[in-house]
Amino acid sequence: MPSIDDLIERVVQTVEGRRDDLVQWRRTIHRHPEVSYQEHQTTALVSQRMQEAGLVVRTLPGSGATVDLGAAEPRVRIALRADLDALPVDEMTGLPFASRKPGVCHACGHDVHTVGVLGAGLALAAIEEELVALGVGVRLIFQPAEESMPGGAHDVMAAGGLDGVDRLFAVHCDPSVDVGSIGLKVGPITAASDSVHVTLTGRGGHTSRPHLTQDITYALGKVITDVPAALSRRLDPRSGTALVWGAVKAGSVANVIPARGECVGTLRMLDSETWDTAGPLIKEIVQGVVAPYGVTAEVRYVKGVPPVDNDAATVSAFTAAATAVAGPTSVVSTRQSLGGEDLGWYLTKVPGAMARLGTRAPGGPTYELHQGDLVVDEEAIGIAAKLLAACVLTSVDPAGLV
């Protein structure tokens, strides 16, 4: 039986041998992005590549898929998760393989995540006989709708995607970190994130007679500014709570006070305790802010995702894998962010971790996620595949889990 180090070297060489394929598949997915629950072409591409490798694909309802390989009745099963969906954002990169779909692009790097897991799966399929001998099962999860709330993770779990899984790994692109570096930390690495949608209705009228209206626009302005301010005085500041509005709509012309207005945003916080109490408090504050103006307020609060809470043993396996495939200086420390990730739902069920995958070209510009100008150094694709495949092997030894 080859050693774990020998098996890691074999999966690394397999990924290296398919580097051009991985880049081409990522470019195809990038060129044809699909939003949440519409990832049909992406699912088909992944499924075809897996089937060509002799693997059985289980398609999820709607979009997405899972693939099992290795031992049929393993003593340990490791899951690798990718998210498939793009964002409703116009691409502005000018790349030759830029999105061909107006208003949709991979502005969060999910195309890299998808091909990273695909490449890892193909590399692990090449050592499937050894995985069976080790008693190791692998589940590849190609998840839809990470960008929606509360996220496609629920659909995967409802379809049995986590059944029998003992540990889970995932990566997320980080354009603030150089390619070749892997950001890791134990404990929460992302925040809880919820959706807040406030709709105000009331009597509209002419802007020359605001006293005869309920001035929705003015009341909406107070919601936008006063609700975050009041929230900061009602919650422990150590929770890192931030309510930020992303869309505001009211009226269409300068001299008409509208009868309806709305604002939509996200509420993010660093700890789960605050997450449990924030929803009712938001509704209370909104009603108090609009009360003087006589308008009617409807608050739709959608509980989104819990923090991604990285398990220490999984981070240890990630560290060992990164050291093996990217070198002893590849692991860098990272901090908890206010970004939300529905991977957090999986980690309420099984231990696991998410690593930040460096995607910035050394010496190049730093991009932002969720922006149409995001450019990823394509070296990150192969690194993701090698890292995730190696994580399966660093998670096991003859005695079981690390």
N, C-alpha and C positions, 0 to 999 in steps of 0.2 A: 504494500500500500504506500503510495507516495506521501511525503510529508505535506503538512499544510502550506509550508513555504513553497514547495514544488508546485502545488496546485494553484497557489496565487500566481506564480510565474506563468503557468499555463494559461490562466484566464487573461492575464495581462497581454501575453503574446497573441491570443485569439482576438482581443480587442484591437491591438495594433494592426493585425492583419486585415481587419475590416474597417479601418479608419476612414477610407474614402467612402465606403457604403454608409457609414454612420453620418458623415457630413452631408452626403446626398439626401439621405432620408430626412434629416433635420431640415434641409433647405426645402424639400417638397412640402413638409408639414408647415413650414414657415410661409411658404408661398400660398398655401390654401388653409388659412386659419378658420377655426370654427368656434363659435361662442358656446356657452354652457348648454348642455343637453342636445347640442347639434353636432357633436364630434363624430359624425358617421364616417367621413373619409379617413379621418385620423385613426379611428378604430379599425377600419378595413385595412389600412396600411400595416398597422401593428400586427393584426391577426394574420395577414398573409405572410409576413416575415417569420412569425412564430410557427405557422403551419409548414412552411418550407423547411424549417429545422426539425420537423417531425413532432412538434409539440401540439397538444390538444388545447384549443382555445375555448373558453366559456364566455360567451358574449353576455353582457349585462343587459337588463331591460332598457331600451332606448339607445344608449351609447355606452362605451367603455367595455372592458373585458378583464378577465383574470386568466392566468395560466399557471398550472402546477407542474413542477418537474422535480426530479430527484426521487427519494424514497416515497412509495405510495402510502405506507404507514410509518411515518418517521417518528423518531424519538424527539426530534425538534424540528419545527417548521419556521423558517425565516421569510418574512414578507418584504418585498421591495415595492415602493409605491411611486407612481408618476401621476401627474395631473395633465389632462389633455386639452383643456379649453383655452381659448384666446380671449381678448378683451374687445369691447366695442369702442376702439380707438383707431384713428387714422394713422397709418404708418408714414413716417417722414424720414426714413433712413437713406433712401435712394439706392439701396442695395440691389444688385441684379436679380436676387431672388425675393424681393420685397413682396408683401401681401398683394394679391390680385383681387382681393375682396374689399371694396371701399368701406371704410368705417370699421374694419376689424383687423387686428394684428396681434402678434405674439409679443405684447409689451411687458410680459412678466417672465418670459423665459421658459414657459411650459413645454415648448417644442424641444428644448434641451433636456428637460427632465424626462420627457417621454422617450427620446432616443437613448438617453442614459440608461434607463431601465431596460429598454429593448436590447441594447448592446450587452448589458450585464446578463440578461437572460440567455442570449445566444452564446456568450462565453461560458456560462454555467452549464448549458446544454452539452457543450463539448466535453465536460467532465462529469456527465450525469452518472456514469457507472460508478465513479468514485464517491459521488454524493450518496448514492444508494448504499454503498458499502459503509459509509460513515453514519447512515441512518438519518440523513439530512433531507428534509423537504424544503422546496422553495416555492413561494407564491409571488407571482408578478401581478401587481394591481395597477391597471391602467384606468384611472378614475375620471369620470366626467365632472364638470361643474364645480371646480374648486372656487371659482370666482363668484358664485352665487351664494346667497345666505338662506339657510344654514349650511349649505354645501353638499356636494355629491358624496361625501364620505358616508352620510346616512344611507344613501341608496346602495352603496357597496356593502355596508354592514347588514342591511336588510336582506340582501341577496346572498348572505353567507360568506362574504369575502374575507372576513376575519376568523371564520370558524377554524379552530385548530392551530391558529398562528400563535407562536410563542414570543416573537420579537419582530419589530418593524423598523426599517430604515428608509429615509428619503433625503433628497438634497433639494436645495432651493438656490437659484442663481442669485449672486450678490455682486452687482456691478461696481461696488466700492472696494472690492478686494481683487488683487491681481490673480490672473489665471495661474493655476498651480498651487494656490493656497486654499486651505479648507478651514472654515471658521466653526469652532465647536465650543460649547459650554454645557455644563451640567445644570439642570433645572430649567425654569421657563426661558424660552428663547424668543417667543412671540407673545402677543397680548391677546386678551379676549376682545372680540370685536362684534358689535351689534349694529343693526340698521335702525335709523330713526327717520320717520316720515311724518311731518306735521302739515296738516291741511287746515286752513282757516277759511271760513265762509261768513258772509254778512251782507249788509246792504251797501251796494255800490252807488255811484253817482258821478256828478260833474266835479272836476277838481276846483272849481270856483266856490263850491259849497260843501267843504269837507264836514262841516258841523251837521249836515243832514245825512251823512253816511256813517258807516262804522270803520271807514278807512283801513281796509284790509292791508294795503301796502305798508302803512305806518306800523300797524300791529305786527306784521310779518318781520319788519326791521327790528322791532323790539325782541321778538323771539330769537332772531339770528344772533343778536348781541347779548341779551340779558339772560337767556337760558344757560349758555356756557358759563357766564359769570356767576350766576346763582349756584350752579352745580359745583363750582370750585369751592364754594363755602359750605356745602352740605356733605361733601365727601372728604375722607382722609387724603391729604395731598400726597401721601406716600403711595397711594394706589396708582399714581401717574395717569389719572383719568383725563381724556381729551375728547371733547365733542366738537367735530369739525363738519361744516356744511359743504357739500359738494355741488348741489344744484338748488337754485332759487328761481321760482317762477311766479309772476304776478302781472297781469295786465299786458297790453300790447300797444297802447298809444299814450301820449303825454297828458292828454286832458280828460282822461276817464279813470275814475277810481274803480278798480275791478271788484267783483263780488266774490272772488275766490283767489287764493294764493297758497303756495306750498313751498316747503323747503325739505330737502332730503340730505341726510348726512350719516356719519358713523360715530359711534361712541366706543372708545377704546380704553382699556384699563389693564394694568399689569397683574392684578391679582384676582383670583377666583371668588374671594369673599365679597369684594365690591361688585363683581359681575352678577352675583345672586340678588343684589338689592337695587341695582341701577334702574331697571325698567320702570317700576312703580314711581320712583322718585322723579324721573324725567317727566312723566305724565302730570304729576302734581305741580312741578315747577312751570310747565307750559301753561296749565290752566290758570295759575296765579299771575303769570306775566300778561296774559291777554284779557284777564277779567275787566280791567278799567275801560276797555275799548268796546265791550259788548259783543264781540265776535264769538263765533262758535269754533272751537278747536277740536280736531280729531287727531289723535296721536296713534300712529301705527308703529309699534316697537317690535322688531324681530330679533330674537336672541340668536346671535350668529355662531360664533365659535369660541371655545375655551382656549386658554394659552397652550401652546405646544410645550410640554414639560418633559425635557430630555432626561431619560433614565441614565444613571451613572454607568451601569454595566454596558449599556448600548454605546454610550460615548466612548468608553474604553475600547470597544470593538472597532468603532469608527476610527479612533486614533491609531490603533494598530494597522488598520487597513490603509489609512492615508500614508502612514510612514512607509508601508511596504510598497505602495504603487507610485507615490509622489515624492518620497524622500523624507528624511528626519526633520526638516525644517518646514514642512508643508502645513502643519497644523498651527493655526493662529487662534488666539482668544477672540471671542466676540461677545457682544452685549445683547441683552434683551431689547427687542424693538417693540414699537406699538403696532406693527403690522399684524394682521390676522391670517390664520391658516387653518383650514378645516382638518389638517392632519391631527390637530388637537383632539378631535373627537375619537380618532383611533386610539390615541394614547391614554384615553380614559378607560380603555378596555384591555390593552396589552402594553407591555413596556416597549419603548422605542425611542428614536431620536431623529432629528433633522439636522443636517449639516449645511452650512452656507458655502456654496460652490463659487469660488472666485471666477469671474468672467471678464475682468478688465484687462485689456492689453497692457503689459508693463510699459509705463511711460505715457500711456494713452489717456484719453479723457474719462472722467467718471460720469456715468449715466445714472438716471433715475428709473426705477421700476415704474410701470404703469404710465410710461410716456412713450409717444410714438417714435422717438428717435433712438430707442434702446438698441445698441449694437453689442453683440456678444462675441468675444474671442472664441473661435471655433475649436481651439485646443481643449476647451472646457468639456466638449461633448465626450471625447475619449476618456478624459479624466473621470467624469461622472460614471461612465460605464465600468471602468476598471475599479474605481472606488467601491461601487455598490456590489459588484461581484466579489471583491475581496472581503467585504463586510460579512457576507455569508460564511466565509471560511474562517475569519477571525472570531466569529461568534461561537464556534464549536471546537471541541477538542475531544479526545477519546472518552472523557468523563461527562461531557455534556456542554451546557452553556457556560460561557465565560462568567 
